[in-house]
Amino acid sequence: MRFSIRINNDLPVAQTIRLAQAAEAAGFDQFWVSNDLFLRSAPALLAALATHTERIELGSCIFNPYTINPAELAMLAATMDELSGNRFNLGLAAGAADFLGWVGLAHDRPVQALRETILAIRRLLRGERVRFEGHFLQWTDEAYLRFPAPRVTPIYVGAMGPAMLRLTGELADGALPLLFPPEHYETVRPLIAAGEAKRPAELGELDLAACIW
């Protein structure tokens, strides 16, 4: 069992750095930063943390493919791994429809959008040209990283609904379901397991985080 901590992206940069350093010194394994709209930039905060910590894993909690294009998410993941020494975990989810509405973005077919996003990001990080003709992504074969990614960054999915939980079991490296109250685990686990039945063997075992607050 590992232990992590998540903070909101509303704190000053210096305070966020101090908290991450304190978490690292206390033996926490992961430090996650939220990415809510109109607060401090989570990518900038995470970059600052990468240069002020040494061991603790860092994660986004969470990015979505509507406000940040999946191509840029892959660029961000690869650069964060380069900066942190492969300590970054890319937390993704579909985003909140209400928040997206604030900036005029449609929350169109979120499960399909996230499926295509995960598949495309992994291919980019493997160094492939990603010609993609999906519902959400329409990419030409010019879609490829012009630099080598340090690795295929682990992807964690924040999921609440049944379809998203099944997708998480099928394609994610890790799951970030909301387990509050803790008894909700009995609802979440079978849905994730249903997705795991279709999980590619090369992905290995799913890391299931118990997200409570």
C-alpha positions as CSV (number, residue, x, y, z in Angstrom):
1,M,0.0,0.0,0.0
2,R,1.2,3.5,-0.9
3,F,0.0,6.9,0.4
4,S,-0.6,10.1,-1.5
5,I,-1.9,13.5,-0.9
6,R,-3.9,15.9,-3.2
7,I,-4.1,19.7,-2.9
8,N,-6.1,22.3,-4.7
9,N,-4.5,24.6,-7.3
10,D,-5.6,27.7,-5.4
11,L,-2.5,28.0,-3.1
12,P,0.5,30.3,-3.8
13,V,3.3,28.6,-5.6
14,A,5.7,28.9,-2.7
15,Q,3.2,27.3,-0.3
16,T,2.6,24.5,-2.7
17,I,6.3,23.8,-3.0
18,R,6.6,23.7,0.8
19,L,3.7,21.3,1.1
20,A,5.2,19.0,-1.5
21,Q,8.6,19.0,0.2
22,A,6.9,18.3,3.6
23,A,5.0,15.4,2.0
24,E,8.2,14.0,0.6
25,A,10.0,14.3,3.9
26,A,7.1,12.6,5.7
27,G,7.3,9.6,3.4
28,F,4.3,10.1,1.1
29,D,4.6,8.4,-2.2
30,Q,2.7,10.7,-4.5
31,F,1.6,14.4,-4.5
32,W,-1.3,15.3,-6.7
33,V,-2.3,18.8,-7.8
34,S,-5.9,19.7,-8.9
35,N,-6.6,21.5,-12.1
36,D,-9.7,23.6,-11.6
37,L,-10.5,26.4,-14.0
38,F,-9.6,30.0,-13.1
39,L,-7.2,29.1,-10.3
40,R,-3.4,28.8,-10.5
41,S,-2.0,26.8,-13.5
42,A,-1.5,23.2,-12.5
43,P,1.2,22.6,-15.2
44,A,3.2,25.5,-13.9
45,L,2.8,24.3,-10.3
46,L,3.8,20.8,-11.2
47,A,6.9,22.0,-13.0
48,A,7.9,24.0,-10.0
49,L,7.4,20.9,-7.8
50,A,9.5,18.8,-10.1
51,T,12.5,21.1,-9.6
52,H,12.0,21.4,-5.8
53,T,11.5,17.7,-4.9
54,E,13.6,14.6,-5.5
55,R,11.8,11.4,-4.8
56,I,8.0,11.8,-4.5
57,E,5.9,11.1,-7.6
58,L,3.9,14.0,-9.0
59,G,0.5,13.9,-10.6
60,S,-2.2,16.0,-12.3
61,C,-5.7,15.6,-10.7
62,I,-7.0,16.1,-13.3
63,F,-6.6,17.3,-16.9
64,N,-9.3,16.9,-19.5
65,P,-9.1,16.7,-23.3
66,Y,-11.5,19.7,-23.9
67,T,-9.5,22.5,-22.3
68,I,-6.1,21.0,-23.2
69,N,-5.7,19.3,-26.5
70,P,-4.5,15.7,-26.2
71,A,-1.5,16.5,-28.3
72,E,-0.5,19.1,-25.7
73,L,-1.2,16.6,-23.0
74,A,1.3,14.3,-24.5
75,M,3.9,17.1,-24.8
76,L,3.2,18.1,-21.2
77,A,3.6,14.5,-19.9
78,A,6.9,13.9,-21.8
79,T,8.3,17.2,-20.7
80,M,7.3,16.7,-17.0
81,D,8.9,13.3,-17.0
82,E,12.1,14.8,-18.5
83,L,12.0,17.5,-15.8
84,S,11.2,15.3,-12.9
85,G,13.2,12.2,-13.7
86,N,10.2,10.0,-14.7
87,R,8.2,10.9,-11.6
88,F,5.1,12.2,-13.3
89,N,1.7,10.6,-13.5
90,L,-0.8,12.0,-16.0
91,G,-4.2,12.2,-14.4
92,L,-7.0,12.5,-16.9
93,A,-10.8,12.6,-16.8
94,A,-13.7,14.0,-18.8
95,G,-13.9,17.3,-17.0
96,A,-17.0,18.8,-15.4
97,A,-19.8,19.9,-17.8
98,D,-20.6,22.9,-15.6
99,F,-17.0,24.2,-15.7
100,L,-16.6,23.6,-19.4
101,G,-19.8,25.6,-19.9
102,W,-18.2,28.6,-18.3
103,V,-15.9,28.8,-21.3
104,G,-18.3,27.7,-24.0
105,L,-17.0,24.2,-24.4
106,A,-19.3,21.3,-25.2
107,H,-19.0,18.2,-23.0
108,D,-19.5,15.9,-26.1
109,R,-19.4,12.1,-25.6
110,P,-16.9,12.2,-22.7
111,V,-16.2,8.5,-22.5
112,Q,-15.4,8.2,-26.2
113,A,-13.3,11.4,-26.0
114,L,-11.3,10.1,-23.1
115,R,-10.8,6.7,-24.8
116,E,-9.4,8.3,-27.9
117,T,-7.3,10.6,-25.8
118,I,-5.6,7.8,-23.9
119,L,-4.9,5.8,-27.0
120,A,-3.5,8.8,-28.9
121,I,-1.3,10.0,-26.0
122,R,0.2,6.5,-25.5
123,R,1.0,6.2,-29.2
124,L,2.6,9.7,-29.2
125,L,4.8,8.8,-26.2
126,R,5.9,5.6,-27.9
127,G,7.2,7.8,-30.8
128,E,4.6,6.8,-33.3
129,R,2.9,8.9,-36.0
130,V,-0.7,9.1,-34.9
131,R,-3.1,9.3,-37.8
132,F,-6.4,9.2,-36.0
133,E,-9.9,9.2,-37.4
134,G,-12.2,9.1,-34.4
135,H,-15.3,10.9,-33.2
136,F,-13.3,13.3,-31.0
137,L,-9.8,13.3,-32.7
138,Q,-9.2,13.9,-36.3
139,W,-5.4,13.9,-36.8
140,T,-3.2,13.5,-39.8
141,D,0.1,11.6,-39.9
142,E,1.9,14.8,-39.1
143,A,0.8,14.1,-35.5
144,Y,4.0,12.9,-33.8
145,L,6.4,14.2,-31.2
146,R,9.5,15.8,-32.6
147,F,11.5,14.7,-29.6
148,P,11.9,11.3,-27.8
149,A,9.7,10.9,-24.8
150,P,11.6,9.5,-21.7
151,R,8.9,6.8,-21.3
152,V,5.2,6.1,-21.7
153,T,3.9,8.1,-18.8
154,P,1.5,6.3,-16.6
155,I,-2.1,7.5,-17.1
156,Y,-4.5,7.6,-14.2
157,V,-8.2,8.2,-14.8
158,G,-10.6,10.0,-12.5
159,A,-13.9,8.2,-12.9
160,M,-17.3,8.3,-11.2
161,G,-19.9,7.0,-13.7
162,P,-20.3,3.3,-14.7
163,A,-19.1,3.7,-18.3
164,M,-16.0,5.7,-17.2
165,L,-15.2,3.2,-14.5
166,R,-15.3,0.4,-17.0
167,L,-13.1,2.4,-19.4
168,T,-10.6,2.9,-16.5
169,G,-10.4,-0.8,-15.9
170,E,-9.8,-1.4,-19.5
171,L,-7.2,1.2,-20.5
172,A,-5.8,3.1,-17.5
173,D,-2.6,2.5,-15.6
174,G,-4.3,3.7,-12.5
175,A,-7.7,4.6,-11.2
176,L,-8.8,7.6,-9.2
177,P,-12.4,6.9,-8.3
178,L,-14.1,8.9,-5.7
179,L,-14.6,6.5,-2.8
180,F,-16.7,8.5,-0.4
181,P,-18.2,7.1,1.7
182,P,-15.7,4.2,1.8
183,E,-18.6,1.7,1.3
184,H,-18.9,3.0,-2.3
185,Y,-15.9,0.7,-3.0
186,E,-18.4,-2.1,-3.3
187,T,-20.1,-0.3,-6.2
188,V,-16.9,0.8,-7.9
189,R,-14.8,-2.3,-7.8
190,P,-17.2,-4.6,-10.0
191,L,-17.4,-1.9,-12.6
192,I,-13.7,-1.5,-12.8
193,A,-13.4,-5.3,-12.9
194,A,-15.8,-5.5,-15.9
195,G,-13.4,-3.2,-17.8
196,E,-10.4,-5.2,-16.7
197,A,-11.8,-8.2,-18.5
198,K,-10.9,-6.5,-21.7
199,R,-7.6,-5.1,-20.5
200,P,-4.5,-5.6,-22.7
201,A,-2.0,-7.8,-20.9
202,E,0.9,-5.4,-21.6
203,L,-0.7,-2.8,-19.3
204,G,-0.1,-4.9,-16.2
205,E,-2.1,-4.6,-13.0
206,L,-4.2,-1.5,-12.4
207,D,-3.2,0.8,-9.5
208,L,-6.4,1.5,-7.7
209,A,-6.3,4.6,-5.5
210,A,-8.8,5.2,-2.8
211,C,-9.7,8.9,-3.3
212,I,-11.3,10.3,-0.2
213,W,-11.7,13.8,1.2
